[in-house]
Amino acid sequence: MMKMDNHKTSTSLRIGISIAMIIIMLGLAIFLNIFTTYTITNQMKVLSDLNIPITQGISRIYTIQQMQYQSFDNAISYQKIDNSENYKFSKNQFESYTNQFDYQITKINELTNSFLNYGLDDDTNKDLSSIITNLNEIQSIHTQYVQKATQIFQAQGKNNVKDMSVMQTGLETNQNQLNLKISMLDDDIQKLTNALETKADESKQKSVTLQAVIIISAGIISLALGYFLNLINKDLVQEVIRKTKSLQKANRKLERINVLKDDFINIASHELKSPLHPIYGFVELAQNGDMSMGEALEGISKQARQLEEVANRILDIGRIDNGILQLSYEKFNLSDLLSEIVSSYRTNEKIQIKTNLEKGIDIEADRVRMGQVIRNLINNALKFTEDGIIQVTTLHDLEKNLVEVTISDSGSGIHPDILPNLFNKFATRGPKTESWKGNGLGLYLCRGIINAHGGHIVAYNNKESGATIKFTIPIMRHLNAKELHQKIMN
């Protein structure tokens, strides 16, 4: 009896120790999560409170400098033609821009200095100090620029052509130095942004790793606890195992959701940035007078449409991933849609798009989505065909209630490493992280749309050259072969 009591006491002690260790482990996990959240929040605060205002400030500095240079040029021009009223106005503008420039420099400097005592790491503080140094250099060069411009204003009318040429050359040198320094400052901000994002990702990864170790350790202790509890109650052990499996399943589900979230963020940040740089370029060219306003607006409009297309594609990817892609079914002629899309492409002597389309078969599908698929496939074929023919063919089978669309090209074909995963996201990424053409989302979107229609899509390389992508979809929804035949005959 005493031995049994001692055994129960020993078992209870072991259970108590195991529970205490599990509580400690969970406490460590919670503490680590709070600490990591604080660290990442700190880094994200720098990104939002520092990076965005500084980036906007640099943009304003560049714009002010360009406008100041234009005011100077206008003032010189008006002075040459003795237009004193416009000369004074342009000169006053020049001086006003000087004050605005100094104000923006001071504002950015104060903001950057405020973060030096924010408790950030040494590398980030070093980057902030570099930004401050660049700001001081920009202010110094701008001061020289203003001084030389003032000297030129004062020297006008003295007929000293040689001195004027030297001063104007010095002024242009300062202008180029300012443009270069502002560009370097923008690069420093981007480097700081990338560094902070990398550190945030590293902190998150370390947190996940440490939490995984803690969870695994807690799991091991739980198994030991289960063994001790088995001596008292076997049913309790089964309950613990069941709960553990449930938690593991939930954890895997959360990990999958986290991966989808990271994929979406990566897609958005990469895809949405791409059309913005040309827009900035058109604005700069128009401001500098290198391009007419009409041409710049046309270019900006084109990039804006591309930006809208990218945004819609990203939203469609999210809908496909979450299984909520909706279709608007309508009855239309597939051959007419194909002819309309093919005729919108401009061909040349090297590349031709030919069609072999059956007529008289109407299908019931989402016309907009089907057009999206066809354009993606033709664009994909054009992307990999430098010289040759792209063939678009249709074939229908009334008995099976299916229509088949084939798009073949004579290009370079599909890389063997990509082919097995062609319709997955990011399929264009190679085994050594290199990327082939494209972002690997277009064909994934095509497969999602075709699957939503109850169809199927496949791809293969041709024997001689090029590749073929083929998809099939139902001709009519909710109809068997006999009903379909009667509907078409009527």
Helices and strands as residue ranges (DSSP letters): H 2-46, I 47-51, H 52-80, H 84-114, H 122-155, H 161-230, H 234-273, H 276-288, H 293-321, E 330-333, H 334-343, E 351-356, E 362-365, H 367-383, E 388-397, E 402-409, G 419-421, H 442-452, E 456-461, E 467-474, H 481-489
